[in-house]
Amino acid sequence: MLTSLKPEPEFMGYLKNTGRIKVLWKQKSSVTDDELLGHLEVIIEGGQVKIDGAQIV
């Protein structure tokens, strides 16, 4: 399924906690009418931005 995503994600927003940001987007399948929710979680640690996780469900 992940190889069948349209290349144009739709930004939905972000959630912010102390030192942690979760970016949310919607992405559509190029094969079916399905819509998927994606999120990328980043943390700020020692002044550097690091990816803590990512998921498409």
C-alpha positions in Angstrom: 0.0 0.0 0.0 2.8 2.5 0.8 4.1 2.2 -2.8 0.6 3.2 -4.0 0.4 6.7 -2.5 -0.2 9.8 -4.5 2.8 12.1 -4.3 0.8 15.1 -3.0 0.2 14.9 0.7 -2.3 17.4 2.3 -0.9 19.1 5.4 -3.4 18.9 8.3 -1.6 20.6 11.2 0.7 19.9 14.0 0.6 19.1 17.7 3.3 20.6 19.9 4.5 19.6 23.4 7.6 20.7 25.2 10.5 19.6 23.0 8.3 17.5 20.8 6.3 18.2 17.6 4.0 15.8 15.7 3.3 16.8 12.1 0.0 15.4 10.6 -1.0 15.0 7.0 -3.5 13.1 4.8 -2.4 11.1 1.8 -4.5 9.4 -0.8 -4.0 6.1 -2.5 -3.3 6.1 -6.2 -5.0 2.7 -6.6 -8.2 3.0 -4.4 -10.3 5.8 -2.9 -8.6 5.3 0.5 -7.3 8.2 2.5 -4.5 7.6 5.0 -3.3 9.6 8.0 0.4 10.2 8.4 2.4 11.6 11.2 6.1 12.5 11.7 7.3 13.0 15.3 10.4 15.1 15.9 12.1 16.0 19.1 14.5 18.8 20.0 17.4 17.5 21.9 20.5 19.4 22.8 19.5 22.1 20.3 19.2 19.5 17.4 16.1 18.3 15.7 15.8 14.5 15.5 13.2 12.2 14.0 11.6 10.2 16.8 9.1 8.3 14.7 6.9 8.3 11.6 3.8 6.3 10.6 1.1 6.1 8.0 -2.1 4.5 9.1 
